[in-house]
Amino acid sequence: MPNQLPIYALYLCLIIEMENLKIATAQFENKSGDKAYNLGVIEQLASKAAAQGAHVVCFHECSVTGYTFARGLDKQQMLEVAELVPDGPSTQKLIQIAAKLDIVILAGLFEKDAEGNLYKTQVCVDKNGLVAKYHKLHPFINPHLTPGSEYVIFDINGWKCSILICYDNNIIENVRAVKLLGADIIFMPHVTMCTPSTRPGAGFVDPALWHNRDADPTSLRQEFDGLKGRAWLMKWLPARAYDNAVYAVFANPIGMDDDQLKNGCSMILDPFGDIVAECRTFDDDIAIATATPDKLTDAGGYRYIKARRPDLYGEVIASPHQSEQKVVWLNAKD
């Protein structure tokens, strides 16, 4: 057809029209099962983000409910903790906070549906209500959780966004899939690090170090930043952003989550795989960065995606196999 722009040119036009987006990621020490407390902290940190001009703020996996404590709950107990989405009280409270502060909020909780199915869910809400919700594809903290079955793509101020929860990001095909579906920002809520694994240097961090953090911050920071924590994260997280030319918004709790210590370091990476903002305190905190459209096409991943040869490996990648998920730390004892 005459005067029809090629697809890549249309994409570049969309990029040019997009405005900068100011993104916040948060870390905080949640309380297991105490939704009122956790929602209170979410409101405080969302208010801090809004005051600094952020358009959106992301909180960690199960930030509303707490996470690790659920490994010991039976089906009935899980149903008591879980809520309907969006009609449940926690999602409605998040919508109220978003409306009050005029900010988009992403937060996590256990969801139940009318048939009694249970999901690990991350919701995205704004002042008008539910924008999107996503079910974790690879849940394992409780055997009664149902795996999600689809990706989600949604819009924030003209930016195409997606969500992948924790373990979902370790399967590299998930990240590439949502990129190919249009996502330029991937929100990655986690509860991770400081747990045993077969990888060298992994393990729990002694909670005593957390309780003594004011007197001896150095020993705690060494554990948090070493192979038990941040050094492991740096082996793979920058590659997810770089290879796919996306902004990766990583959120993780700080402090005790049930009986396990988590190291925070919530961060935002740009499409070059560079860390552009990171929480580096032991406090409930936020980090903010500005996403700019130009990086989406300047980054190497943009060129690499256009150079793909799916005719060579499409069937290989999609070939059936027996899916297996092993989580070393789940039943481990300190």
C-alpha positions, -999 to 999 in steps of 0.1 A, spaced: 0 0 0 13 35 -8 26 57 21 25 27 45 53 29 70 73 -3 78 66 -19 111 100 -8 126 93 28 115 59 27 132 76 15 163 102 43 162 73 68 158 57 54 189 90 56 208 94 93 198 59 101 211 64 84 245 73 107 274 98 99 302 84 78 330 96 82 365 97 48 382 101 39 419 110 5 434 106 -2 471 120 -24 498 105 -29 532 103 -54 561 68 -70 558 50 -87 587 36 -122 580 -1 -121 576 -5 -85 589 -21 -69 559 -30 -37 578 6 -31 588 20 -39 553 -6 -17 536 3 11 559 40 8 549 30 6 513 11 38 517 40 56 534 65 46 507 41 53 479 36 88 494 74 92 495 76 82 458 48 104 447 64 134 466 95 128 445 76 129 413 73 91 406 45 80 382 46 44 394 60 24 424 65 -13 426 66 -34 458 78 -70 463 61 -103 458 34 -108 484 41 -74 499 6 -72 512 4 -106 529 39 -117 536 54 -146 518 76 -173 535 52 -180 563 28 -195 537 50 -226 533 34 -240 564 -3 -233 557 -29 -258 547 -56 -252 521 -81 -237 545 -55 -214 560 -45 -203 526 -81 -195 517 -84 -174 548 -53 -154 539 -62 -150 502 -86 -125 488 -106 -119 457 -92 -95 431 -102 -67 426 -131 -68 450 -112 -79 481 -103 -53 508 -66 -52 501 -69 -44 463 -96 -18 471 -72 -2 497 -44 -1 471 -68 16 447 -77 42 474 -40 49 480 -33 52 443 -62 77 440 -51 97 470 -15 100 458 -22 100 420 4 72 415 3 38 399 10 10 424 21 -26 419 19 -49 450 15 -86 457 -8 -109 476 -24 -144 476 -56 -144 455 -85 -168 456 -113 -171 430 -150 -181 433 -141 -217 428 -115 -218 456 -84 -217 433 -54 -200 448 -28 -179 430 3 -159 437 -8 -125 423 7 -91 416 -18 -64 409 -13 -30 392 -38 -3 402 -42 34 396 -67 60 407 -94 45 384 -91 9 396 -74 -23 386 -51 -18 356 -37 -54 354 -32 -85 374 -7 -114 369 -5 -149 383 29 -163 390 38 -190 364 61 -209 387 47 -208 423 62 -231 449 59 -216 484 27 -236 490 14 -267 472 -21 -254 470 -12 -226 446 -23 -228 410 3 -218 384 -6 -189 361 -13 -197 325 -7 -164 306 14 -133 302 1 -98 308 8 -67 288 -6 -33 300 -1 4 296 13 30 320 14 65 305 20 52 270 47 26 281 40 -11 274 46 -30 306 46 -65 319 50 -84 352 71 -116 360 72 -127 396 105 -140 411 112 -175 397 94 -166 365 124 -144 356 149 -172 360 133 -189 330 148 -168 302 120 -176 277 95 -158 299 114 -125 297 119 -128 259 83 -137 254 69 -106 272 94 -84 253 82 -99 220 46 -92 231 55 -55 234 68 -49 269 95 -22 273 93 -22 311 91 -55 331 82 -53 368 100 -81 386 87 -84 422 107 -109 442 113 -125 476 148 -139 470 184 -143 479 200 -154 512 188 -190 509 206 -223 503 213 -235 467 236 -257 448 254 -226 435 288 -219 452 286 -195 481 248 -196 487 232 -200 520 211 -184 548 222 -152 564 222 -153 602 193 -132 616 215 -122 645 234 -99 620 201 -82 612 193 -76 649 228 -62 654 229 -41 623 232 -8 640 263 -19 660 279 -38 632 266 -28 597 298 -40 580 293 -77 587 257 -76 575 266 -57 544 293 -82 535 268 -110 537 241 -91 518 264 -81 490 283 -114 487 274 -146 469 245 -152 492 229 -121 479 236 -93 455 267 -109 438 244 -138 427 218 -114 414 244 -96 393 251 -129 375 218 -128 357 196 -98 363 215 -73 341 215 -98 313 177 -100 313 176 -62 308 205 -61 283 195 -90 261 159 -78 258 164 -40 257 140 -35 286 138 -16 318 139 -42 346 122 -30 379 134 -54 406 117 -52 440 127 -73 471 120 -72 508 146 -61 534 148 -77 569 130 -107 583 104 -125 562 91 -151 587 123 -169 598 144 -159 568 164 -128 563 162 -109 530 187 -83 517 166 -58 498 187 -41 471 156 -32 451 169 -17 419 160 -4 384 181 -14 354 180 3 320 181 -14 286 219 -13 286 218 -36 317 231 -7 339 218 -1 374 203 34 374 188 33 409 191 10 439 181 9 476 214 7 496 201 12 531 188 -13 557 157 8 560 122 7 544 131 27 514 126 36 477 148 41 447 137 62 417 149 64 381 136 80 349 129 57 320 136 75 287 124 61 253 157 66 235 174 38 254 149 13 241 163 16 206 199 26 213 205 -5 234 222 -35 218 192 -58 226 170 -39 202 193 -48 173 198 -84 185 160 -90 186 157 -77 150 185 -100 139 168 -132 153 164 -163 131 134 -181 145 134 -204 114 165 -221 129 153 -226 165 116 -219 168 107 -256 170 136 -263 193 126 -237 218 89 -248 216 95 -285 217 76 -304 244 94 -315 276 87 -326 311 87 -295 332 106 -298 365 110 -272 393 133 -279 422 137 -254 450 166 -263 472 160 -240 501 122 -247 506 127 -274 532 162 -265 543 170 -257 579 197 -233 590 
